[in-house]
Amino acid sequence: MSKTKPRVTITVDEEMCKGCGLCVAVCPRHAIRPAEHINSRGFHPVCLMDPEECTACAQCALMCPDACIRIVTQG
């Protein structure tokens, strides 16, 4: 029986994100990085830049001091 990797979606509340980088630092696969655009508060919010690398470990969501990151797995 083959196991398929669950489909992972990471959502970031970009307006709440202050771009502190703590989530980026703890991501073991370097799947999330700061975005090039700036939010209305003047920060670079983080984005899931490499979804194929994400293993849904949720370290980013656990580390986020403002609870801006939500992990959703399907499958």
N, C-alpha and C positions, 0 to 999 in steps of 0.2 A: 504494500500500500504506500503510495507516494504522498508526502505531505507538501502542501503548497504554502508558500509564505503568505501570511495574512496581508491584505491590502491595508495600508496605513495612511491615515490622513492626520496631519498636524495642523491645527488651526491656532493662529496667533491673533490676539486682540491687538492689532497694530497701534491703535490709539492709546492703549494703556502701556504698551511696551516702552521702556525707557532706554533700551539698548545697552543694558549693563554688561551683557556678554557672559553672564554666569552660565546660562544654558549652553552657549557655544563652547565654553571651556569644558563642560562635563560630557558633551556628546562624544561617545566612543568612536563613532563612525564619521564624524565631521560632516553630518548631513544638514545641519542648520548653520546658517551664517547670517551676518547682518545684511540687510537689504541695501541696495544702492539709493533708494528713495528715502525721503525724510517724512515722518508723520507730522501732524499738526502741532505737536509739542516740540518739534525740532530735533527729534531723535531718529536714528536709523533702526527701525524695528527688525527683529529677526524673521527669517523665512526658512521654510524647508526647501533648501536649494538642491538637494540630491535625494529624492524620495526612494530611489532604489537601494540606497545605503541604509536607510532607516530600518531599525529592527523593532521599533515600538517599545524600547526599554523604559521609556518615560522618565529618564534621568533629567531631561530638559524641563519637563513639567514640574517635577519634584523640586528642582533647584530654583525655579522662577520665584522671586520674592513677591511678585505682584499677581501671581496666578494668571498670567496672560496666555499660557500655552495649554491646549487641550489635545489629548491623544484619542483618536477614534480608530478602532480596527474593525475590519469587516472581512469575514471569511475564515 
